[in-house]
Structures are given as C-alpha cells and as structure tokens.
Amino acid sequence: MDYKKSKAPVNTVTRNIMDLCDETGNIYESVSIIAKRANQISVEIKQDLSKKLAEFASYNDSLEEVFENREQIEISRYYEKLPKPTLLATEEFMDSNIYWREASKEASKD
C-alpha cells in the first residue's frame, strides 16, 4: 500500500464505537483486527525507512566523527509526518479494505 497517498488523518479522530463494531459485531474483535493490521503497517514502514536510510549510511571507525547527512534528515522528517500506523489501519478498517477470517469458524465448518 502507498501510505504517502493515504487519506488517513494525521491527528487523532474521535470515532463512533458502534461504527467500529458494525462489521464484526464485537468492538474487541474490531480493535484486535485494527491492532494486528497496524503492526503490519508499522513493520512495512520501518523496513522502507531503513532501506532508504541505508543508502546514505557512511561507516566510519571513528566514534568522534558524527556526520549529519541532509538527505537522511529530510527522509526522517518525511516519515515522521506520515499518519501513524493505527490511524492508517483504522481508516482501512472503516473503508472495508482489510480482509480477515476467523479460524474458529472455519474449523467448525470442516
């Protein structure tokens, strides 16, 4: 997913609890689904950021020398301004863009 083009809000938004539990029928299950998706998003963003920062890494043996690379700072600031993973996951859940399944219900069907 392209998080840069997401329409998720950058700040916290008050949500109606009943809207969150419409699809699952249980608010705790909805929150669990959102939390698991937020963890997935967080890992993806971290890997993307690490990959971009590794391009500009300079390895020196001297601990006294600290280089501030302008590109690294700009990339870090850009990622800091992105919406938080929980907001992205909540937006995906509200738009029905998350697929989930219940293993207990599938096992009982077999």
Contacts in CASP RR format, 6 or more apart in sequence:
PFRMAT RR
TARGET T0000
AUTHOR 0000-0000-0000
METHOD contacts of the structure
MODEL  1
MDYKKSKAPVNTVTRNIMDLCDETGNIYESVSIIAKRANQISVEIKQDLS
KKLAEFASYNDSLEEVFENREQIEISRYYEKLPKPTLLATEEFMDSNIYW
REASKEASKD
1 41 0 8 1.000
1 44 0 8 1.000
3 41 0 8 1.000
3 44 0 8 1.000
3 45 0 8 1.000
3 82 0 8 1.000
3 83 0 8 1.000
3 88 0 8 1.000
4 82 0 8 1.000
6 83 0 8 1.000
6 88 0 8 1.000
6 91 0 8 1.000
7 91 0 8 1.000
8 83 0 8 1.000
8 87 0 8 1.000
8 88 0 8 1.000
8 90 0 8 1.000
8 91 0 8 1.000
9 83 0 8 1.000
9 87 0 8 1.000
9 91 0 8 1.000
10 81 0 8 1.000
10 82 0 8 1.000
10 83 0 8 1.000
10 87 0 8 1.000
12 87 0 8 1.000
13 87 0 8 1.000
15 90 0 8 1.000
15 94 0 8 1.000
17 27 0 8 1.000
19 94 0 8 1.000
20 27 0 8 1.000
20 30 0 8 1.000
20 31 0 8 1.000
20 34 0 8 1.000
20 93 0 8 1.000
20 94 0 8 1.000
21 27 0 8 1.000
21 29 0 8 1.000
21 30 0 8 1.000
23 30 0 8 1.000
23 93 0 8 1.000
23 96 0 8 1.000
24 30 0 8 1.000
24 33 0 8 1.000
30 93 0 8 1.000
33 93 0 8 1.000
33 98 0 8 1.000
33 100 0 8 1.000
34 86 0 8 1.000
34 89 0 8 1.000
34 90 0 8 1.000
34 93 0 8 1.000
34 98 0 8 1.000
35 86 0 8 1.000
35 89 0 8 1.000
37 89 0 8 1.000
37 92 0 8 1.000
37 93 0 8 1.000
37 98 0 8 1.000
38 85 0 8 1.000
38 86 0 8 1.000
38 88 0 8 1.000
38 89 0 8 1.000
38 90 0 8 1.000
39 85 0 8 1.000
41 85 0 8 1.000
41 88 0 8 1.000
41 89 0 8 1.000
42 85 0 8 1.000
45 79 0 8 1.000
45 82 0 8 1.000
45 85 0 8 1.000
49 75 0 8 1.000
49 76 0 8 1.000
49 79 0 8 1.000
52 75 0 8 1.000
53 72 0 8 1.000
53 75 0 8 1.000
53 76 0 8 1.000
56 69 0 8 1.000
56 71 0 8 1.000
56 72 0 8 1.000
56 75 0 8 1.000
58 67 0 8 1.000
58 69 0 8 1.000
60 67 0 8 1.000
83 91 0 8 1.000
89 98 0 8 1.000
92 98 0 8 1.000
END
